[in-house]
Amino acid sequence: MLISSRKLAALLFSVSLATGAVATGARAAEPKTFFDYIESSWAVGRIHLSDPLIFRDGMLLAFPGQIKELVHSRQGKPRSILLVFEIRDVNGSVPFAAGDEIFGPISLLPRYTYWRDNLPHGPHHQVPGGRRYIFTGGDIGPAMVAARSYSAAMKLDMPERARLKISSLVAALDSSLAVIASDAARELTSYPVLERDLDEESQQALGAWLDSDADTDRRARLISALGARSVNKMAAALESLSTRDDDTGAASLLALDAMARPRATALLLGLLDAKAESVRAFAAGSLGLRARTDAVARKSAVALLSSNQPAVVRSSAALGLGAAGETGSLDGLQAMLMAGDEASRAAAKALASLGGEKAIAALKEAITGGPNEAMVGGVLAIIELDECSDCMEFLLDQHENHPEKAIRDLVGVLLEIDQGGHGHDNDQSTFH
């Protein structure tokens, strides 16, 4: 039976949570990109600035400017602007001065804001996104290249417009300006129809960038998006990348799995000897998920629980076995939990996935008498159980009577119990 790609992706994310590899808070919405602002701008161009008009004791400046080179405009060919910049605190600075040339997108300030009460009548302008998109000096040239290419695509009709936008974004991945390269990667990562709009030249360029030494996290996010959206045009490139013994290789393996192109069990066993922990973690999780239907995978995944592999690899195996419902791994998971190391939380989560009296008893034992990590893992896992008749009563008792204040407090927070006062308030906990 093939592995569920969504299950494997969720599994590996669970590994990162259980081992503390990523933050558990919700990811904030990302800000707009350079390319978003080009789309919505009043104009985009290179501007020469004159002496500013000064208001509000020098905290509000308005620079008359002339657009010397217009890259894009919403309508007509504007030439004059009044660029407004507000200094928000006494120690603030202005990123440009009279006589400077700057480049960037330009937007109109709303007429209903307090700008009208401070500035001369007429249109007032700003660079949206603030300092991030104000380019000066040697940065003007490469910023203009990216903007000119993207703006040219905007003037075309579909489907050519979409194809050339993607081509422009792929080219911008290699920009010498980090802000441009980063924004291009974000745009491509969130683009919903890459399979439709990637032409052959862009496929080759994108494959080369993914195989480069560019920012690893940026490349991994885009590789993940290619898999999640089943961009089969990039499958051959991902197959090549999947042989890399690094985080890029691991991301490519996961993307291929999402595209219903999983690795054979024999190959997964070989990947357990990879140098990169992320590759080994992928293999371990995949083997664990196959445990119910593949005896070879089951034997290997269970053996990993007590191996000398790093915590992230053992955690992946544990969570895979738990997700697969492999009850034959219960003893190994309990031993892993009670070891009290970085993999204990994953073992607890896997036990909770298995459920049943023996797994619940193991979690309770960890909470009442295990090492620190086992106690924490046990609490985090047992509170998620849906089928446990006495778990709430057990947790309430731990909230009142557990010898470690940190555990009493953790239970209280998870159960949303008022921490105003209960027993042991003067205890000195040894838990860290």
C-alpha positions as CSV (number, residue, x, y, z in Angstrom):
1,M,0.0,0.0,0.0
2,L,1.4,3.4,-0.9
3,I,1.9,6.0,1.8
4,S,-0.6,8.8,2.0
5,S,1.4,12.0,1.0
6,R,-0.7,14.2,3.3
7,K,-0.2,11.8,6.2
8,L,3.6,11.8,5.6
9,A,3.7,15.6,5.3
10,A,1.7,15.9,8.5
11,L,4.0,13.3,10.1
12,L,7.2,15.2,9.4
13,F,5.7,18.4,10.6
14,S,4.7,16.6,13.8
15,V,8.4,15.5,14.1
16,S,9.5,19.1,14.0
17,L,7.0,20.1,16.7
18,A,7.9,17.1,18.9
19,T,11.6,17.9,18.7
20,G,11.3,21.6,19.0
21,A,12.5,22.2,15.4
22,V,9.9,24.8,14.6
23,A,7.7,27.2,16.5
24,T,4.3,26.0,17.5
25,G,2.5,29.3,17.1
26,A,0.4,30.1,14.1
27,R,2.4,31.6,11.2
28,A,1.6,35.3,10.6
29,A,0.3,36.3,7.2
30,E,3.2,37.2,5.0
31,P,3.5,40.9,3.8
32,K,3.0,41.8,0.2
33,T,5.9,41.4,-2.2
34,F,7.7,43.8,-4.6
35,F,5.7,42.2,-7.4
36,D,2.4,42.7,-5.5
37,Y,3.2,46.4,-5.3
38,I,4.1,46.6,-9.0
39,E,0.6,45.2,-9.7
40,S,-1.2,47.7,-7.5
41,S,1.1,50.8,-8.0
42,W,0.2,54.1,-9.4
43,A,3.6,54.1,-11.1
44,V,7.0,52.5,-11.0
45,G,10.1,54.5,-11.8
46,R,13.4,56.1,-11.1
47,I,12.9,59.4,-9.3
48,H,15.1,62.5,-8.7
49,L,14.3,64.2,-5.4
50,S,14.5,67.9,-4.6
51,D,14.7,69.7,-1.3
52,P,11.8,68.6,1.0
53,L,9.0,70.6,2.4
54,I,9.2,70.3,6.2
55,F,6.1,69.9,8.5
56,R,5.4,68.9,12.1
57,D,8.7,70.1,13.4
58,G,10.7,68.1,10.9
59,M,8.8,64.8,11.5
60,L,6.9,65.0,8.2
61,L,8.8,65.6,5.0
62,A,7.5,66.0,1.5
63,F,10.0,65.7,-1.3
64,P,9.1,67.1,-4.7
65,G,10.3,64.6,-7.3
66,Q,10.7,64.1,-11.0
67,I,10.2,60.6,-12.6
68,K,13.3,60.4,-14.8
69,E,12.6,56.9,-16.1
70,L,9.1,55.4,-16.0
71,V,8.9,51.6,-16.0
72,H,5.2,51.3,-15.4
73,S,2.1,53.4,-14.8
74,R,-1.5,52.8,-14.3
75,Q,-2.5,55.5,-16.6
76,G,-0.6,58.0,-18.9
77,K,3.0,59.1,-18.3
78,P,3.2,60.8,-14.9
79,R,6.4,62.9,-14.3
80,S,6.0,64.8,-11.1
81,I,5.3,63.5,-7.6
82,L,5.3,64.7,-4.0
83,L,6.9,61.9,-2.0
84,V,5.8,61.9,1.6
85,F,7.9,60.4,4.4
86,E,6.9,60.4,8.1
87,I,9.6,60.0,10.8
88,R,7.8,58.1,13.5
89,D,10.2,58.7,16.4
90,V,12.9,61.3,17.3
91,N,15.7,58.9,16.6
92,G,14.3,57.9,13.2
93,S,16.1,58.6,9.9
94,V,15.2,59.2,6.3
95,P,16.5,56.7,3.7
96,F,17.0,59.4,1.1
97,A,17.9,63.1,0.8
98,A,17.5,66.0,-1.6
99,G,19.5,65.3,-4.8
100,D,19.2,61.6,-4.5
101,E,17.8,59.2,-7.1
102,I,15.6,56.4,-5.9
103,F,13.7,53.6,-7.6
104,G,10.6,51.8,-6.5
105,P,6.8,51.4,-6.8
106,I,4.8,54.5,-6.1
107,S,1.3,54.7,-4.7
108,L,-1.2,57.5,-4.0
109,L,-1.9,58.4,-0.4
110,P,-5.6,58.4,0.5
111,R,-7.1,61.9,0.3
112,Y,-9.1,61.4,3.5
113,T,-6.1,61.0,5.8
114,Y,-4.6,63.7,7.9
115,W,-2.0,64.3,5.1
116,R,-4.5,66.8,3.6
117,D,-4.3,68.9,6.7
118,N,-0.5,69.2,6.7
119,L,0.6,69.2,3.0
120,P,-0.1,71.4,0.0
121,H,-3.2,70.6,-2.0
122,G,-2.8,68.0,-4.8
123,P,-1.8,64.3,-5.0
124,H,0.6,63.0,-2.4
125,H,2.7,59.8,-2.9
126,Q,4.5,57.2,-1.0
127,V,6.6,54.0,-1.6
128,P,4.4,51.1,-0.4
129,G,6.2,48.7,1.8
130,G,8.4,51.4,3.2
131,R,12.2,51.2,3.2
132,R,12.2,47.6,1.9
133,Y,11.3,48.8,-1.6
134,I,13.2,52.0,-1.8
135,F,16.2,51.2,-4.0
136,T,19.2,53.5,-4.2
137,G,22.7,53.6,-5.7
138,G,23.9,50.3,-7.3
139,D,20.6,48.6,-6.3
140,I,18.6,50.6,-8.7
141,G,19.8,48.7,-11.8
142,P,18.9,45.1,-10.8
143,A,15.6,46.3,-9.2
144,M,14.7,48.0,-12.5
145,V,15.5,44.8,-14.4
146,A,13.1,42.8,-12.3
147,A,10.4,45.5,-12.4
148,R,10.7,46.0,-16.2
149,S,10.3,42.3,-16.9
150,Y,7.3,41.9,-14.6
151,S,5.6,45.1,-15.9
152,A,6.0,44.0,-19.5
153,A,4.1,40.8,-18.8
154,M,1.3,42.8,-17.2
155,K,0.6,44.5,-20.5
156,L,-0.2,41.2,-22.3
157,D,-3.4,39.3,-22.5
158,M,-3.9,35.8,-21.0
159,P,-2.6,33.2,-21.3
160,E,0.7,34.9,-22.4
161,R,0.5,37.3,-19.5
162,A,0.5,34.5,-16.9
163,R,3.3,32.6,-18.7
164,L,5.6,35.7,-18.9
165,K,4.9,36.6,-15.3
166,I,6.1,33.2,-14.1
167,S,9.1,33.6,-16.4
168,S,9.9,36.9,-14.9
169,L,9.6,35.6,-11.3
170,V,11.8,32.6,-12.1
171,A,14.5,34.9,-13.6
172,A,14.2,37.1,-10.5
173,L,15.2,34.2,-8.2
174,D,18.8,34.9,-9.3
175,S,18.6,38.6,-8.6
176,S,21.6,40.1,-6.8
177,L,19.2,41.8,-4.5
178,A,18.1,39.6,-1.7
179,V,14.7,41.3,-1.3
180,I,13.9,40.7,-5.0
181,A,15.0,37.1,-4.9
182,S,13.2,36.4,-1.7
183,D,10.0,38.0,-3.0
184,A,10.1,36.1,-6.2
185,A,10.4,32.8,-4.3
186,R,7.4,33.7,-2.1
187,E,5.3,34.6,-5.2
188,L,6.2,31.3,-6.9
189,T,5.6,29.3,-3.7
190,S,2.0,30.6,-3.4
191,Y,1.2,30.5,-7.1
192,P,-1.7,28.1,-7.5
193,V,-1.3,27.0,-11.2
194,L,2.4,26.5,-11.8
195,E,1.7,23.4,-13.8
196,R,-0.3,25.5,-16.3
197,D,2.0,28.5,-16.6
198,L,5.6,27.1,-16.4
199,D,7.0,27.1,-19.9
200,E,10.0,24.9,-20.9
201,E,12.6,27.6,-20.5
202,S,11.3,28.5,-17.0
203,Q,11.3,24.8,-16.0
204,Q,15.0,24.5,-16.8
205,A,15.8,27.8,-15.0
206,L,13.8,26.8,-12.0
207,G,15.4,23.4,-11.8
208,A,18.8,25.0,-11.9
209,W,17.9,27.4,-9.1
210,L,16.5,24.6,-7.0
211,D,19.8,22.8,-7.4
212,S,21.9,25.8,-6.6
213,D,23.4,27.1,-3.3
214,A,20.6,29.7,-2.8
215,D,18.9,29.9,0.6
216,T,18.0,26.4,1.6
217,D,14.7,27.2,3.4
218,R,13.5,29.2,0.5
219,R,14.2,26.4,-2.0
220,A,12.7,23.8,0.4
221,R,9.4,25.8,0.6
222,L,9.2,26.1,-3.2
223,I,9.9,22.4,-3.6
224,S,7.2,21.6,-1.1
225,A,4.8,23.8,-3.1
226,L,5.7,22.0,-6.3
227,G,4.7,18.7,-4.6
228,A,1.6,20.0,-3.0
229,R,0.3,21.4,-6.3
230,S,1.4,18.3,-8.3
231,V,3.5,20.3,-10.7
232,N,4.4,17.3,-12.8
233,K,6.4,19.4,-15.2
234,M,9.1,19.6,-12.5
235,A,9.0,15.9,-11.6
236,A,12.2,15.1,-13.5
237,A,14.0,17.9,-11.8
238,L,12.7,16.7,-8.4
239,E,13.8,13.2,-9.2
240,S,17.3,14.5,-9.7
241,L,17.2,16.6,-6.6
242,S,16.0,13.7,-4.5
243,T,19.4,12.0,-4.8
244,R,21.0,14.9,-2.9
245,D,22.1,14.0,0.6
246,D,20.9,17.2,2.2
247,D,17.8,19.1,3.2
248,T,17.0,19.8,-0.4
249,G,17.0,16.1,-1.2
250,A,14.7,15.5,1.8
251,A,12.3,18.2,0.6
252,S,12.3,16.7,-2.9
253,L,11.6,13.2,-1.6
254,L,8.6,14.5,0.3
255,A,7.4,16.5,-2.8
256,L,7.6,13.4,-5.0
257,D,5.6,11.5,-2.5
258,A,3.0,14.1,-2.6
259,M,2.9,13.7,-6.4
260,A,2.2,10.0,-5.9
261,R,5.8,9.0,-6.8
262,P,6.9,7.3,-3.5
263,R,10.2,5.5,-3.0
264,A,10.5,1.7,-2.8
265,T,11.0,0.2,0.6
266,A,14.5,-1.0,-0.4
267,L,15.5,2.5,-1.3
268,L,14.1,3.8,2.0
269,L,16.3,1.3,3.9
270,G,19.3,2.6,2.0
271,L,18.4,6.2,2.9
272,L,18.7,5.4,6.6
273,D,22.5,5.6,6.0
274,A,22.3,9.1,4.5
275,K,24.5,11.8,6.1
276,A,21.6,14.3,6.3
277,E,19.3,13.8,9.3
278,S,16.4,15.2,7.3
279,V,16.8,12.4,4.7
280,R,17.0,9.7,7.3
281,A,13.9,11.2,9.0
282,F,12.0,11.0,5.8
283,A,12.9,7.4,5.3
284,A,12.1,6.5,9.0
285,G,8.7,8.1,8.8
286,S,7.9,6.4,5.5
287,L,8.9,3.0,6.8
288,G,6.8,3.5,10.0
289,L,3.7,4.4,7.9
290,R,4.1,1.2,5.9
291,A,4.4,-1.0,9.0
292,R,1.0,-2.5,8.8
293,T,1.3,-3.8,5.3
294,D,5.1,-4.3,4.8
295,A,6.9,-6.6,7.2
296,V,10.3,-5.4,6.1
297,A,9.4,-1.8,6.8
298,R,7.8,-2.7,10.1
299,K,10.9,-4.5,11.4
300,S,13.2,-1.6,10.4
301,A,10.9,1.1,11.9
302,V,10.6,-0.7,15.2
303,A,14.3,-1.3,15.4
304,L,14.9,2.4,14.9
305,L,13.1,3.2,18.2
306,S,16.0,1.8,20.2
307,S,18.7,2.7,17.8
308,N,21.5,5.2,18.1
309,Q,19.9,7.4,15.4
310,P,19.4,11.1,16.2
311,A,16.1,12.1,17.9
312,V,14.6,13.5,14.8
313,V,15.0,10.1,13.0
314,R,13.7,8.0,15.9
315,S,10.8,10.5,16.3
316,S,9.9,10.1,12.7
317,A,9.8,6.3,13.0
318,A,7.7,6.5,16.2
319,L,5.2,8.9,14.7
320,G,4.9,6.8,11.6
321,L,4.3,3.6,13.6
322,G,1.7,5.4,15.7
323,A,-0.1,6.8,12.6
324,A,-0.1,3.4,11.0
325,G,-1.6,1.9,14.2
326,E,1.2,-0.6,14.6
327,T,0.5,-2.0,18.0
328,G,3.5,-4.3,17.8
329,S,5.6,-1.2,18.4
330,L,4.0,-0.4,21.8
331,D,6.8,-1.7,24.0
332,G,9.4,0.0,22.0
333,L,7.5,3.3,22.1
334,Q,7.1,3.0,25.9
335,A,10.9,2.4,26.3
336,M,11.6,5.4,24.0
337,L,9.2,7.6,26.1
338,M,10.8,6.6,29.4
339,A,14.3,7.3,28.0
340,G,13.5,11.0,28.6
341,D,15.4,12.5,25.7
342,E,14.4,14.7,22.8
343,A,12.5,11.9,21.2
344,S,10.2,11.3,24.2
345,R,7.5,13.7,23.1
346,A,7.2,11.9,19.7
347,A,7.0,8.6,21.5
348,A,4.2,9.9,23.7
349,K,2.3,11.2,20.7
350,A,2.7,7.9,18.9
351,L,1.3,6.1,22.0
352,A,-1.7,8.4,22.0
353,S,-2.2,7.6,18.3
354,L,-2.3,3.9,19.1
355,G,-4.7,4.3,22.1
356,G,-5.9,1.5,24.1
357,E,-5.4,0.6,27.8
358,K,-1.8,-0.4,27.5
359,A,-0.8,2.8,25.7
360,I,-2.8,5.0,28.2
361,A,-1.2,3.2,31.1
362,A,2.3,3.9,29.7
363,L,1.5,7.6,29.3
364,K,0.2,7.8,32.9
365,E,3.3,6.0,34.2
366,A,5.5,8.5,32.4
367,I,3.6,11.4,33.9
368,T,3.8,10.2,37.5
369,G,7.2,8.6,37.5
370,G,9.1,9.4,34.3
371,P,12.0,11.8,33.6
372,N,11.2,15.4,32.8
373,E,10.8,15.0,29.0
374,A,8.6,11.9,29.5
375,M,6.4,13.7,32.0
376,V,5.9,16.7,29.6
377,G,5.4,14.4,26.6
378,G,2.9,12.3,28.5
379,V,0.8,15.3,29.5
380,L,0.8,16.8,26.0
381,A,-0.2,13.4,24.5
382,I,-2.8,12.2,27.0
383,I,-4.7,15.5,26.9
384,E,-5.5,14.8,23.2
385,L,-7.0,11.4,23.7
386,D,-10.6,11.1,22.7
387,E,-11.3,7.7,24.2
388,C,-10.1,7.5,27.8
389,S,-12.8,7.3,30.5
390,D,-10.7,8.4,33.4
391,C,-8.0,10.6,31.8
392,M,-9.7,13.9,32.8
393,E,-10.0,12.7,36.4
394,F,-6.3,11.6,36.3
395,L,-5.2,15.0,34.9
396,L,-7.1,17.0,37.5
397,D,-5.4,14.9,40.2
398,Q,-2.0,15.7,38.6
399,H,-2.9,19.4,38.6
400,E,-3.5,19.3,42.3
401,N,-1.0,16.7,43.5
402,H,1.9,16.2,41.1
403,P,5.3,16.8,42.9
404,E,6.6,19.0,40.1
405,K,5.1,22.5,39.9
406,A,6.0,22.8,36.2
407,I,3.7,19.7,35.5
408,R,0.9,21.1,37.7
409,D,1.1,24.4,35.8
410,L,1.3,22.6,32.4
411,V,-1.9,20.6,33.1
412,G,-3.6,23.8,34.3
413,V,-2.7,25.7,31.2
414,L,-3.8,22.9,28.9
415,L,-7.1,22.4,30.7
416,E,-7.5,26.2,31.0
417,I,-7.8,26.0,34.8
418,D,-7.5,29.2,36.8
419,Q,-4.0,29.2,38.2
420,G,-4.9,31.5,41.0
421,G,-4.1,29.1,43.7
422,H,-3.8,25.4,44.6
423,G,-1.5,23.2,46.6
424,H,2.3,23.3,46.7
425,D,2.5,27.0,45.9
426,N,5.7,27.4,47.9
427,D,7.4,24.3,46.4
428,Q,10.8,24.7,44.7
429,S,10.5,22.7,41.5
430,T,13.6,20.9,40.1
431,F,12.0,20.6,36.7
432,H,13.5,22.6,33.8
